[in-house]
Amino acid sequence: VIDDDAANVVLAKLNELNIAHRTYAHVAVPTVDEQRAALGSLPGVLTKNLLLKDKKAGTFLVTVAADRHVDMKKLPTLLGIKANANLRLTDPSILGVEKGAVSP
């Protein structure tokens, strides 16, 4: 969690566009169940983030509602890449964060 809104480009853009937002700080939550326990009382929709990588197509952060199933066979087409792409979960350390700390 970045406490300084100015240091986060997404939050800075929301501020620039005068879009109201609220940030909730919390511990890393590597599973939906842990997220529900830590954040379930907050307003909004619980999400899950899949950090995926394909050697040719690159890296993707896919965010979906926590209760949604992700069809990994259909996902490449939805992402606009080759249908036979080999998308696999990748290590979030490439973003400089620990598992459970990747946010949309």
N, C-alpha and C positions, 0 to 999 in steps of 0.2 A: 504494500500500500504506500502510495506517495502522499505524504501529508501536505506538501506544498503544491497547491493547484497550478501555480505558474510553471512548475517543473514538469507537468504532465501535458503533453501536446493535445490530447483529447479534451481534457478539462479546460485547457486554455482556449481551444476552439469553441467549446460550448459557451464560455464566458464572452468571447469575442462576438458570438452570434446572439448574445443575450438570451440563451436558453437556460432556464432554471434547472438546477440539478442539486443532488445531495449525495455526498460520499459517506459510506459507512465503513469504518476501519474494522477489520476482523483478522483472526488468525488464518493461516493457510488451511484450506478445506479440500483435501484431495479426493473426497468422494461426495456424491450427492447426499448421502445420509448424513455425513458430517456437516455439509453445507446447510441442510435442513435443520439440524440441531443448533447450529450457530446463528443462522439467519432467518429461520422460518417465521419468526414473528415480525419481520420487516415487510413493508408493502412491496408489491411487485411480484414478478415471476422468478422462481428459482431456475437457474440455467446450468448447463454443463458445457464445458469448453473442451474441444478436441483439437490438440495441436498435432497436425498431420504433415507428413513430408512425402514427396515423391522425388526421386533422383532427378528426373527431367523437368517436372512441372514446378517444383519449388515447395515452399512451406505455406500451410494454410491454418488459420485459426477459425474453427467452425464453432459457433455458439448456437445452441438450441435449448428449448425448454427442457427442464430436467426429466420430464415424463415422456419425452419423445424418443422414439427409436430412430437411429440413423442407419439407413440402408447403405452400407459401404460400397455396394455394387452400383448404385445409382448416383452416389455422391460425386464422382468425377464429372459426370455430365452436367450436374447442377452447378459445379464449380467452373464449367467451361473449359475443361481439359479433356484429354483423350479418355474415352470410356474404359480403356484397359490400363489406366494409370495404376501404379502400385502404391496406393496411399497407406501409410503406416503411422501409428502413433510415434511421436518423436520426443526426445528429452527436452523438457522446458528450460533446461539450463542454457539452451541456445539463445533464450531471451533474457538470460541473467536472473532467472527466478527459480524457486523450488517448485516441486510438484504440489499442486493445490493453490498456487499463487498466480496462476495465469488468469487474467480477467479480460472480459470483452472490451 
